[in-house]
Amino acid sequence: MALCDDLSRCKIALAFAVLMDLLGGAALLVGVFARLEVRGQDFGDLLVYTGALLVLMSLGGWVLWYSGNIEGLTSRKDLGHIGSAVDRLARNLSRHIRSYRGRH
């Protein structure tokens, strides 16, 4: 399992995303380049649209995998005085925006 050690957490979401990408890409390529006619009906467009939907679904898996692997945010203790300065700046900016909206 040394291959999977770098993948960290959320391996199911990663597997889902990769599988949907492979299936979607294959469906897109087959739909574009193969002639698929059954009783005079062309099914190439169906495969192109299905492939696009599968690739779109894979984006959900990629987002889940990526967000599951984000390390925790730094705490206020770790930020020290810089965190309080950022908090003060955000609070002052928010007050100015609220007071500006209240005047108009």
Biopython code that builds the backbone (N, CA, C, O; Angstrom):
import numpy as np
from Bio.PDB.StructureBuilder import StructureBuilder

atoms = [
    (1, "MET", "N", (0.810, -1.204, 0.000)),
    (1, "MET", "CA", (0.000, 0.000, 0.000)),
    (1, "MET", "C", (0.849, 1.263, 0.000)),
    (1, "MET", "O", (0.335, 2.338, 0.309)),
    (2, "ALA", "N", (2.115, 1.170, -0.332)),
    (2, "ALA", "CA", (2.964, 2.356, -0.374)),
    (2, "ALA", "C", (2.508, 3.316, -1.460)),
    (2, "ALA", "O", (2.753, 4.519, -1.370)),
    (3, "LEU", "N", (1.856, 2.801, -2.468)),
    (3, "LEU", "CA", (1.345, 3.653, -3.541)),
    (3, "LEU", "C", (0.251, 4.580, -3.041)),
    (3, "LEU", "O", (0.154, 5.717, -3.501)),
    (4, "CYS", "N", (-0.570, 4.123, -2.116)),
    (4, "CYS", "CA", (-1.706, 4.907, -1.634)),
    (4, "CYS", "C", (-1.374, 5.786, -0.431)),
    (4, "CYS", "O", (-2.247, 6.519, 0.035)),
    (5, "ASP", "N", (-0.150, 5.741, 0.088)),
    (5, "ASP", "CA", (0.175, 6.541, 1.263)),
    (5, "ASP", "C", (0.118, 8.036, 0.987)),
    (5, "ASP", "O", (-0.255, 8.811, 1.868)),
    (6, "ASP", "N", (0.479, 8.450, -0.212)),
    (6, "ASP", "CA", (0.472, 9.879, -0.533)),
    (6, "ASP", "C", (-0.925, 10.420, -0.801)),
    (6, "ASP", "O", (-1.118, 11.635, -0.849)),
    (7, "LEU", "N", (-1.887, 9.548, -0.973)),
    (7, "LEU", "CA", (-3.246, 9.993, -1.282)),
    (7, "LEU", "C", (-3.995, 10.453, -0.050)),
    (7, "LEU", "O", (-5.034, 11.105, -0.162)),
    (8, "SER", "N", (-3.487, 10.127, 1.112)),
    (8, "SER", "CA", (-4.033, 10.549, 2.396)),
    (8, "SER", "C", (-5.448, 10.030, 2.591)),
    (8, "SER", "O", (-5.696, 8.834, 2.438)),
    (9, "ARG", "N", (-6.369, 10.905, 2.923)),
    (9, "ARG", "CA", (-7.729, 10.501, 3.274)),
    (9, "ARG", "C", (-8.659, 10.545, 2.064)),
    (9, "ARG", "O", (-8.267, 10.989, 0.984)),
    (10, "CYS", "N", (-9.874, 10.088, 2.251)),
    (10, "CYS", "CA", (-10.958, 10.166, 1.259)),
    (10, "CYS", "C", (-10.626, 9.388, -0.020)),
    (10, "CYS", "O", (-10.795, 9.906, -1.124)),
    (11, "LYS", "N", (-10.168, 8.182, 0.127)),
    (11, "LYS", "CA", (-9.798, 7.386, -1.038)),
    (11, "LYS", "C", (-11.019, 6.965, -1.853)),
    (11, "LYS", "O", (-10.912, 6.739, -3.058)),
    (12, "ILE", "N", (-12.171, 6.861, -1.206)),
    (12, "ILE", "CA", (-13.393, 6.498, -1.939)),
    (12, "ILE", "C", (-13.800, 7.630, -2.884)),
    (12, "ILE", "O", (-14.187, 7.384, -4.027)),
    (13, "ALA", "N", (-13.712, 8.863, -2.403)),
    (13, "ALA", "CA", (-14.049, 10.002, -3.262)),
    (13, "ALA", "C", (-13.070, 10.103, -4.424)),
    (13, "ALA", "O", (-13.463, 10.444, -5.540)),
    (14, "LEU", "N", (-11.804, 9.809, -4.173)),
    (14, "LEU", "CA", (-10.805, 9.824, -5.237)),
    (14, "LEU", "C", (-11.094, 8.733, -6.268)),
    (14, "LEU", "O", (-11.021, 8.978, -7.472)),
    (15, "ALA", "N", (-11.419, 7.538, -5.798)),
    (15, "ALA", "CA", (-11.739, 6.440, -6.708)),
    (15, "ALA", "C", (-12.976, 6.772, -7.539)),
    (15, "ALA", "O", (-13.013, 6.491, -8.737)),
    (16, "PHE", "N", (-13.990, 7.369, -6.907)),
    (16, "PHE", "CA", (-15.195, 7.771, -7.626)),
    (16, "PHE", "C", (-14.866, 8.795, -8.705)),
    (16, "PHE", "O", (-15.337, 8.683, -9.837)),
    (17, "ALA", "N", (-14.055, 9.796, -8.355)),
    (17, "ALA", "CA", (-13.718, 10.851, -9.313)),
    (17, "ALA", "C", (-12.932, 10.291, -10.495)),
    (17, "ALA", "O", (-13.215, 10.630, -11.644)),
    (18, "VAL", "N", (-11.964, 9.450, -10.225)),
    (18, "VAL", "CA", (-11.155, 8.884, -11.308)),
    (18, "VAL", "C", (-12.007, 7.973, -12.192)),
    (18, "VAL", "O", (-11.894, 8.019, -13.417)),
    (19, "LEU", "N", (-12.854, 7.152, -11.586)),
    (19, "LEU", "CA", (-13.718, 6.254, -12.350)),
    (19, "LEU", "C", (-14.678, 7.044, -13.244)),
    (19, "LEU", "O", (-14.859, 6.702, -14.412)),
    (20, "MET", "N", (-15.290, 8.094, -12.700)),
    (20, "MET", "CA", (-16.209, 8.904, -13.503)),
    (20, "MET", "C", (-15.470, 9.626, -14.628)),
    (20, "MET", "O", (-16.010, 9.785, -15.722)),
    (21, "ASP", "N", (-14.237, 10.063, -14.366)),
    (21, "ASP", "CA", (-13.447, 10.691, -15.430)),
    (21, "ASP", "C", (-13.131, 9.700, -16.544)),
    (21, "ASP", "O", (-13.239, 10.029, -17.725)),
    (22, "LEU", "N", (-12.742, 8.492, -16.166)),
    (22, "LEU", "CA", (-12.427, 7.484, -17.182)),
    (22, "LEU", "C", (-13.656, 7.094, -17.995)),
    (22, "LEU", "O", (-13.600, 7.030, -19.223)),
    (23, "LEU", "N", (-14.761, 6.835, -17.310)),
    (23, "LEU", "CA", (-15.993, 6.464, -18.029)),
    (23, "LEU", "C", (-16.503, 7.616, -18.892)),
    (23, "LEU", "O", (-16.912, 7.408, -20.034)),
    (24, "GLY", "N", (-16.476, 8.821, -18.348)),
    (24, "GLY", "CA", (-16.942, 9.983, -19.107)),
    (24, "GLY", "C", (-16.077, 10.272, -20.310)),
    (24, "GLY", "O", (-16.584, 10.570, -21.391)),
    (25, "GLY", "N", (-14.755, 10.185, -20.124)),
    (25, "GLY", "CA", (-13.849, 10.410, -21.255)),
    (25, "GLY", "C", (-14.015, 9.357, -22.332)),
    (25, "GLY", "O", (-13.993, 9.662, -23.524)),
    (26, "ALA", "N", (-14.183, 8.111, -21.903)),
    (26, "ALA", "CA", (-14.391, 7.042, -22.883)),
    (26, "ALA", "C", (-15.700, 7.239, -23.635)),
    (26, "ALA", "O", (-15.747, 7.073, -24.854)),
    (27, "ALA", "N", (-16.750, 7.587, -22.927)),
    (27, "ALA", "CA", (-18.043, 7.819, -23.587)),
    (27, "ALA", "C", (-17.968, 8.990, -24.558)),
    (27, "ALA", "O", (-18.536, 8.936, -25.648)),
    (28, "LEU", "N", (-17.268, 10.046, -24.163)),
    (28, "LEU", "CA", (-17.104, 11.188, -25.066)),
    (28, "LEU", "C", (-16.351, 10.793, -26.331)),
    (28, "LEU", "O", (-16.770, 11.139, -27.435)),
    (29, "LEU", "N", (-15.261, 10.083, -26.180)),
    (29, "LEU", "CA", (-14.470, 9.697, -27.346)),
    (29, "LEU", "C", (-15.226, 8.746, -28.253)),
    (29, "LEU", "O", (-15.181, 8.890, -29.474)),
    (30, "VAL", "N", (-15.915, 7.783, -27.678)),
    (30, "VAL", "CA", (-16.696, 6.850, -28.497)),
    (30, "VAL", "C", (-17.832, 7.592, -29.192)),
    (30, "VAL", "O", (-18.112, 7.339, -30.364)),
    (31, "GLY", "N", (-18.486, 8.505, -28.480)),
    (31, "GLY", "CA", (-19.588, 9.255, -29.077)),
    (31, "GLY", "C", (-19.150, 10.159, -30.211)),
    (31, "GLY", "O", (-19.904, 10.383, -31.158)),
    (32, "VAL", "N", (-17.941, 10.676, -30.122)),
    (32, "VAL", "CA", (-17.458, 11.587, -31.164)),
    (32, "VAL", "C", (-16.906, 10.823, -32.363)),
    (32, "VAL", "O", (-17.186, 11.189, -33.505)),
    (33, "PHE", "N", (-16.127, 9.770, -32.123)),
    (33, "PHE", "CA", (-15.388, 9.145, -33.211)),
    (33, "PHE", "C", (-16.005, 7.864, -33.771)),
    (33, "PHE", "O", (-15.651, 7.463, -34.880)),
    (34, "ALA", "N", (-16.896, 7.222, -33.062)),
    (34, "ALA", "CA", (-17.472, 5.960, -33.557)),
    (34, "ALA", "C", (-18.817, 6.237, -34.226)),
    (34, "ALA", "O", (-19.545, 7.155, -33.848)),
    (35, "ARG", "N", (-19.118, 5.427, -35.215)),
    (35, "ARG", "CA", (-20.431, 5.545, -35.855)),
    (35, "ARG", "C", (-21.352, 4.548, -35.172)),
    (35, "ARG", "O", (-21.205, 3.335, -35.321)),
    (36, "LEU", "N", (-22.292, 5.079, -34.431)),
    (36, "LEU", "CA", (-23.206, 4.236, -33.658)),
    (36, "LEU", "C", (-24.618, 4.405, -34.192)),
    (36, "LEU", "O", (-25.352, 5.298, -33.770)),
    (37, "GLU", "N", (-24.984, 3.549, -35.111)),
    (37, "GLU", "CA", (-26.332, 3.597, -35.658)),
    (37, "GLU", "C", (-27.024, 2.270, -35.404)),
    (37, "GLU", "O", (-26.492, 1.203, -35.710)),
    (38, "VAL", "N", (-28.213, 2.358, -34.841)),
    (38, "VAL", "CA", (-29.046, 1.179, -34.615)),
    (38, "VAL", "C", (-30.387, 1.475, -35.266)),
    (38, "VAL", "O", (-31.099, 2.391, -34.854)),
    (39, "ARG", "N", (-30.730, 0.692, -36.288)),
    (39, "ARG", "CA", (-31.984, 0.857, -37.043)),
    (39, "ARG", "C", (-32.165, 2.292, -37.540)),
    (39, "ARG", "O", (-33.263, 2.847, -37.495)),
    (40, "GLY", "N", (-31.075, 2.872, -38.010)),
    (40, "GLY", "CA", (-31.159, 4.221, -38.574)),
    (40, "GLY", "C", (-31.071, 5.337, -37.551)),
    (40, "GLY", "O", (-31.040, 6.506, -37.935)),
    (41, "GLN", "N", (-31.028, 5.023, -36.266)),
    (41, "GLN", "CA", (-30.922, 6.039, -35.209)),
    (41, "GLN", "C", (-29.453, 6.205, -34.815)),
    (41, "GLN", "O", (-28.754, 5.217, -34.588)),
    (42, "ASP", "N", (-28.988, 7.441, -34.733)),
    (42, "ASP", "CA", (-27.613, 7.711, -34.325)),
    (42, "ASP", "C", (-27.567, 7.930, -32.815)),
    (42, "ASP", "O", (-28.302, 8.760, -32.281)),
    (43, "PHE", "N", (-26.702, 7.183, -32.130)),
    (43, "PHE", "CA", (-26.584, 7.280, -30.683)),
    (43, "PHE", "C", (-25.294, 7.970, -30.250)),
    (43, "PHE", "O", (-24.938, 7.923, -29.072)),
    (44, "GLY", "N", (-24.601, 8.598, -31.168)),
    (44, "GLY", "CA", (-23.367, 9.307, -30.837)),
    (44, "GLY", "C", (-23.615, 10.483, -29.904)),
    (44, "GLY", "O", (-22.856, 10.701, -28.960)),
    (45, "ASP", "N", (-24.678, 11.241, -30.166)),
    (45, "ASP", "CA", (-24.995, 12.391, -29.309)),
    (45, "ASP", "C", (-25.314, 11.958, -27.889)),
    (45, "ASP", "O", (-24.934, 12.632, -26.931)),
    (46, "LEU", "N", (-26.004, 10.844, -27.750)),
    (46, "LEU", "CA", (-26.332, 10.339, -26.415)),
    (46, "LEU", "C", (-25.061, 10.054, -25.621)),
    (46, "LEU", "O", (-24.973, 10.391, -24.441)),
    (47, "LEU", "N", (-24.083, 9.436, -26.267)),
    (47, "LEU", "CA", (-22.831, 9.146, -25.575)),
    (47, "LEU", "C", (-22.044, 10.421, -25.261)),
    (47, "LEU", "O", (-21.402, 10.507, -24.215)),
    (48, "VAL", "N", (-22.087, 11.393, -26.140)),
    (48, "VAL", "CA", (-21.387, 12.655, -25.876)),
    (48, "VAL", "C", (-22.002, 13.341, -24.664)),
    (48, "VAL", "O", (-21.276, 13.788, -23.776)),
    (49, "TYR", "N", (-23.317, 13.432, -24.615)),
    (49, "TYR", "CA", (-23.971, 14.081, -23.475)),
    (49, "TYR", "C", (-23.793, 13.273, -22.187)),
    (49, "TYR", "O", (-23.595, 13.847, -21.117)),
    (50, "THR", "N", (-23.862, 11.954, -22.288)),
    (50, "THR", "CA", (-23.650, 11.111, -21.117)),
    (50, "THR", "C", (-22.224, 11.258, -20.602)),
    (50, "THR", "O", (-22.005, 11.335, -19.393)),
    (51, "GLY", "N", (-21.264, 11.298, -21.501)),
    (51, "GLY", "CA", (-19.872, 11.488, -21.104)),
    (51, "GLY", "C", (-19.649, 12.816, -20.417)),
    (51, "GLY", "O", (-18.922, 12.902, -19.427)),
    (52, "ALA", "N", (-20.284, 13.861, -20.951)),
    (52, "ALA", "CA", (-20.153, 15.178, -20.323)),
    (52, "ALA", "C", (-20.762, 15.175, -18.920)),
    (52, "ALA", "O", (-20.201, 15.779, -18.006)),
    (53, "LEU", "N", (-21.888, 14.510, -18.741)),
    (53, "LEU", "CA", (-22.508, 14.429, -17.413)),
    (53, "LEU", "C", (-21.654, 13.625, -16.433)),
    (53, "LEU", "O", (-21.570, 13.969, -15.254)),
    (54, "LEU", "N", (-21.029, 12.564, -16.913)),
    (54, "LEU", "CA", (-20.162, 11.773, -16.040)),
    (54, "LEU", "C", (-18.933, 12.571, -15.605)),
    (54, "LEU", "O", (-18.512, 12.486, -14.451)),
    (55, "VAL", "N", (-18.362, 13.342, -16.522)),
    (55, "VAL", "CA", (-17.228, 14.189, -16.160)),
    (55, "VAL", "C", (-17.678, 15.263, -15.173)),
    (55, "VAL", "O", (-16.940, 15.600, -14.247)),
    (56, "LEU", "N", (-18.868, 15.795, -15.360)),
    (56, "LEU", "CA", (-19.404, 16.778, -14.412)),
    (56, "LEU", "C", (-19.607, 16.154, -13.036)),
    (56, "LEU", "O", (-19.323, 16.791, -12.022)),
    (57, "MET", "N", (-20.094, 14.923, -12.990)),
    (57, "MET", "CA", (-20.266, 14.233, -11.715)),
    (57, "MET", "C", (-18.917, 13.988, -11.040)),
    (57, "MET", "O", (-18.819, 14.001, -9.813)),
    (58, "SER", "N", (-17.889, 13.766, -11.840)),
    (58, "SER", "CA", (-16.567, 13.530, -11.253)),
    (58, "SER", "C", (-16.054, 14.763, -10.529)),
    (58, "SER", "O", (-15.270, 14.648, -9.587)),
    (59, "LEU", "N", (-16.487, 15.937, -10.958)),
    (59, "LEU", "CA", (-16.069, 17.151, -10.265)),
    (59, "LEU", "C", (-16.503, 17.133, -8.801)),
    (59, "LEU", "O", (-15.786, 17.622, -7.928)),
    (60, "GLY", "N", (-17.676, 16.569, -8.540)),
    (60, "GLY", "CA", (-18.125, 16.436, -7.152)),
    (60, "GLY", "C", (-17.187, 15.553, -6.348)),
    (60, "GLY", "O", (-16.884, 15.856, -5.194)),
    (61, "GLY", "N", (-16.727, 14.470, -6.945)),
    (61, "GLY", "CA", (-15.770, 13.601, -6.273)),
    (61, "GLY", "C", (-14.438, 14.288, -6.030)),
    (61, "GLY", "O", (-13.829, 14.114, -4.975)),
    (62, "TRP", "N", (-13.981, 15.072, -7.006)),
    (62, "TRP", "CA", (-12.729, 15.803, -6.828)),
    (62, "TRP", "C", (-12.852, 16.835, -5.727)),
    (62, "TRP", "O", (-11.924, 17.005, -4.937)),
    (63, "VAL", "N", (-13.982, 17.529, -5.657)),
    (63, "VAL", "CA", (-14.178, 18.527, -4.594)),
    (63, "VAL", "C", (-14.209, 17.850, -3.232)),
    (63, "VAL", "O", (-13.608, 18.347, -2.280)),
    (64, "LEU", "N", (-14.904, 16.721, -3.127)),
    (64, "LEU", "CA", (-14.943, 15.996, -1.859)),
    (64, "LEU", "C", (-13.553, 15.516, -1.460)),
    (64, "LEU", "O", (-13.167, 15.629, -0.296)),
    (65, "TRP", "N", (-12.804, 14.984, -2.412)),
    (65, "TRP", "CA", (-11.468, 14.495, -2.093)),
    (65, "TRP", "C", (-10.557, 15.633, -1.663)),
    (65, "TRP", "O", (-9.822, 15.515, -0.682)),
    (66, "TYR", "N", (-10.609, 16.732, -2.401)),
    (66, "TYR", "CA", (-9.736, 17.860, -2.079)),
    (66, "TYR", "C", (-10.099, 18.478, -0.735)),
    (66, "TYR", "O", (-9.221, 18.753, 0.083)),
    (67, "SER", "N", (-11.388, 18.694, -0.507)),
    (67, "SER", "CA", (-11.788, 19.315, 0.756)),
    (67, "SER", "C", (-11.565, 18.379, 1.935)),
    (67, "SER", "O", (-11.358, 18.846, 3.055)),
    (68, "GLY", "N", (-11.601, 17.096, 1.714)),
    (68, "GLY", "CA", (-11.311, 16.153, 2.788)),
    (68, "GLY", "C", (-9.844, 16.075, 3.137)),
    (68, "GLY", "O", (-9.492, 15.604, 4.218)),
    (69, "ASN", "N", (-8.977, 16.528, 2.245)),
    (69, "ASN", "CA", (-7.537, 16.488, 2.486)),
    (69, "ASN", "C", (-6.951, 17.819, 2.920)),
    (69, "ASN", "O", (-5.738, 17.922, 3.105)),
    (70, "ILE", "N", (-7.775, 18.832, 3.085)),
    (70, "ILE", "CA", (-7.278, 20.122, 3.553)),
    (70, "ILE", "C", (-6.922, 19.987, 5.025)),
    (70, "ILE", "O", (-7.715, 19.494, 5.827)),
    (71, "GLU", "N", (-5.742, 20.423, 5.362)),
    (71, "GLU", "CA", (-5.329, 20.395, 6.765)),
    (71, "GLU", "C", (-6.089, 21.475, 7.522)),
    (71, "GLU", "O", (-6.562, 22.444, 6.929)),
    (72, "GLY", "N", (-6.200, 21.305, 8.822)),
    (72, "GLY", "CA", (-6.951, 22.250, 9.647)),
    (72, "GLY", "C", (-6.381, 23.649, 9.595)),
    (72, "GLY", "O", (-5.181, 23.834, 9.391)),
    (73, "LEU", "N", (-7.248, 24.637, 9.780)),
    (73, "LEU", "CA", (-6.815, 26.025, 9.785)),
    (73, "LEU", "C", (-6.033, 26.319, 11.059)),
    (73, "LEU", "O", (-6.190, 25.633, 12.069)),
    (74, "THR", "N", (-5.208, 27.325, 11.002)),
    (74, "THR", "CA", (-4.428, 27.683, 12.181)),
    (74, "THR", "C", (-5.330, 28.291, 13.235)),
    (74, "THR", "O", (-6.281, 29.007, 12.919)),
    (75, "SER", "N", (-5.030, 28.004, 14.472)),
    (75, "SER", "CA", (-5.849, 28.527, 15.554)),
    (75, "SER", "C", (-5.432, 29.962, 15.875)),
    (75, "SER", "O", (-4.405, 30.439, 15.391)),
    (76, "ARG", "N", (-6.219, 30.632, 16.675)),
    (76, "ARG", "CA", (-5.914, 32.004, 17.058)),
    (76, "ARG", "C", (-4.631, 32.076, 17.869)),
    (76, "ARG", "O", (-3.894, 33.057, 17.771)),
    (77, "LYS", "N", (-4.352, 31.057, 18.666)),
    (77, "LYS", "CA", (-3.118, 31.049, 19.449)),
    (77, "LYS", "C", (-1.899, 31.024, 18.537)),
    (77, "LYS", "O", (-0.890, 31.671, 18.818)),
    (78, "ASP", "N", (-1.997, 30.279, 17.452)),
    (78, "ASP", "CA", (-0.874, 30.194, 16.519)),
    (78, "ASP", "C", (-0.658, 31.503, 15.773)),
    (78, "ASP", "O", (0.472, 31.838, 15.419)),
    (79, "LEU", "N", (-1.742, 32.248, 15.531)),
    (79, "LEU", "CA", (-1.629, 33.501, 14.812)),
    (79, "LEU", "C", (-1.000, 34.595, 15.671)),
    (79, "LEU", "O", (-0.304, 35.467, 15.151)),
    (80, "GLY", "N", (-1.237, 34.557, 16.961)),
    (80, "GLY", "CA", (-0.684, 35.554, 17.866)),
    (80, "GLY", "C", (-1.292, 36.920, 17.642)),
    (80, "GLY", "O", (-2.504, 37.035, 17.458)),
    (81, "HIS", "N", (-0.473, 37.959, 17.654)),
    (81, "HIS", "CA", (-0.975, 39.322, 17.507)),
    (81, "HIS", "C", (-1.416, 39.619, 16.089)),
    (81, "HIS", "O", (-2.211, 40.535, 15.879)),
    (82, "ILE", "N", (-0.927, 38.876, 15.110)),
    (82, "ILE", "CA", (-1.321, 39.111, 13.720)),
    (82, "ILE", "C", (-2.798, 38.779, 13.535)),
    (82, "ILE", "O", (-3.510, 39.489, 12.824)),
    (83, "GLY", "N", (-3.259, 37.711, 14.165)),
    (83, "GLY", "CA", (-4.667, 37.343, 14.053)),
    (83, "GLY", "C", (-5.582, 38.409, 14.604)),
    (83, "GLY", "O", (-6.624, 38.695, 14.013)),
    (84, "SER", "N", (-5.212, 39.011, 15.738)),
    (84, "SER", "CA", (-6.066, 40.046, 16.312)),
    (84, "SER", "C", (-6.058, 41.290, 15.432)),
    (84, "SER", "O", (-7.071, 41.982, 15.338)),
    (85, "ALA", "N", (-4.923, 41.587, 14.781)),
    (85, "ALA", "CA", (-4.867, 42.740, 13.880)),
    (85, "ALA", "C", (-5.761, 42.498, 12.660)),
    (85, "ALA", "O", (-6.449, 43.410, 12.200)),
    (86, "VAL", "N", (-5.748, 41.282, 12.146)),
    (86, "VAL", "CA", (-6.609, 40.951, 11.009)),
    (86, "VAL", "C", (-8.076, 41.028, 11.423)),
    (86, "VAL", "O", (-8.911, 41.519, 10.664)),
    (87, "ASP", "N", (-8.392, 40.542, 12.627)),
    (87, "ASP", "CA", (-9.762, 40.623, 13.122)),
    (87, "ASP", "C", (-10.204, 42.077, 13.246)),
    (87, "ASP", "O", (-11.319, 42.419, 12.853)),
    (88, "ARG", "N", (-9.343, 42.934, 13.789)),
    (88, "ARG", "CA", (-9.690, 44.359, 13.924)),
    (88, "ARG", "C", (-9.898, 44.997, 12.558)),
    (88, "ARG", "O", (-10.839, 45.768, 12.368)),
    (89, "LEU", "N", (-9.036, 44.684, 11.619)),
    (89, "LEU", "CA", (-9.165, 45.247, 10.268)),
    (89, "LEU", "C", (-10.473, 44.805, 9.617)),
    (89, "LEU", "O", (-11.164, 45.617, 9.003)),
    (90, "ALA", "N", (-10.815, 43.529, 9.746)),
    (90, "ALA", "CA", (-12.063, 43.026, 9.166)),
    (90, "ALA", "C", (-13.271, 43.675, 9.843)),
    (90, "ALA", "O", (-14.239, 44.032, 9.171)),
    (91, "ARG", "N", (-13.221, 43.830, 11.167)),
    (91, "ARG", "CA", (-14.325, 44.461, 11.878)),
    (91, "ARG", "C", (-14.512, 45.909, 11.446)),
    (91, "ARG", "O", (-15.640, 46.346, 11.220)),
    (92, "ASN", "N", (-13.403, 46.666, 11.329)),
    (92, "ASN", "CA", (-13.492, 48.071, 10.902)),
    (92, "ASN", "C", (-14.015, 48.178, 9.477)),
    (92, "ASN", "O", (-14.841, 49.044, 9.187)),
    (93, "LEU", "N", (-13.560, 47.333, 8.605)),
    (93, "LEU", "CA", (-14.033, 47.346, 7.224)),
    (93, "LEU", "C", (-15.519, 47.032, 7.162)),
    (93, "LEU", "O", (-16.264, 47.665, 6.413)),
    (94, "SER", "N", (-15.945, 46.061, 7.945)),
    (94, "SER", "CA", (-17.359, 45.703, 7.979)),
    (94, "SER", "C", (-18.206, 46.862, 8.490)),
    (94, "SER", "O", (-19.278, 47.133, 7.949)),
    (95, "ARG", "N", (-17.732, 47.545, 9.525)),
    (95, "ARG", "CA", (-18.473, 48.706, 10.051)),
    (95, "ARG", "C", (-18.590, 49.800, 9.004)),
    (95, "ARG", "O", (-19.656, 50.394, 8.845)),
    (96, "HIS", "N", (-17.498, 50.074, 8.283)),
    (96, "HIS", "CA", (-17.534, 51.114, 7.253)),
    (96, "HIS", "C", (-18.512, 50.757, 6.144)),
    (96, "HIS", "O", (-19.231, 51.626, 5.652)),
    (97, "ILE", "N", (-18.549, 49.503, 5.749)),
    (97, "ILE", "CA", (-19.478, 49.085, 4.694)),
    (97, "ILE", "C", (-20.913, 49.221, 5.173)),
    (97, "ILE", "O", (-21.775, 49.691, 4.431)),
    (98, "ARG", "N", (-21.177, 48.808, 6.424)),
    (98, "ARG", "CA", (-22.535, 48.929, 6.968)),
    (98, "ARG", "C", (-22.958, 50.383, 7.088)),
    (98, "ARG", "O", (-24.094, 50.721, 6.758)),
    (99, "SER", "N", (-22.063, 51.250, 7.555)),
    (99, "SER", "CA", (-22.432, 52.657, 7.713)),
    (99, "SER", "C", (-22.622, 53.311, 6.354)),
    (99, "SER", "O", (-23.457, 54.205, 6.216)),
    (100, "TYR", "N", (-21.859, 52.885, 5.338)),
    (100, "TYR", "CA", (-22.012, 53.429, 3.989)),
    (100, "TYR", "C", (-23.362, 53.023, 3.415)),
    (100, "TYR", "O", (-24.028, 53.840, 2.780)),
    (101, "ARG", "N", (-23.776, 51.781, 3.626)),
    (101, "ARG", "CA", (-25.073, 51.314, 3.122)),
    (101, "ARG", "C", (-26.215, 52.011, 3.851)),
    (101, "ARG", "O", (-27.256, 52.289, 3.257)),
    (102, "GLY", "N", (-26.023, 52.290, 5.117)),
    (102, "GLY", "CA", (-27.076, 52.946, 5.905)),
    (102, "GLY", "C", (-27.331, 54.362, 5.451)),
    (102, "GLY", "O", (-28.458, 54.846, 5.561)),
    (103, "ARG", "N", (-26.311, 55.048, 4.940)),
    (103, "ARG", "CA", (-26.470, 56.425, 4.477)),
    (103, "ARG", "C", (-27.204, 56.499, 3.153)),
    (103, "ARG", "O", (-27.870, 57.496, 2.874)),
    (104, "HIS", "N", (-27.096, 55.464, 2.331)),
    (104, "HIS", "CA", (-27.707, 55.520, 0.982)),
    (104, "HIS", "C", (-28.967, 54.763, 0.921)),
    (104, "HIS", "O", (-29.603, 54.709, -0.132)),
]
sb = StructureBuilder()
sb.init_structure("model")
sb.init_model(0)
sb.init_chain("A")
sb.init_seg("    ")
for serial, (resi, resn, name, xyz) in enumerate(atoms, 1):
    if name == "N":
        sb.init_residue(resn, " ", resi, " ")
    sb.init_atom(name, np.array(xyz, "f"), 0.0, 1.0, " ", f" {name:<3s}", serial, name[0])
structure = sb.get_structure()
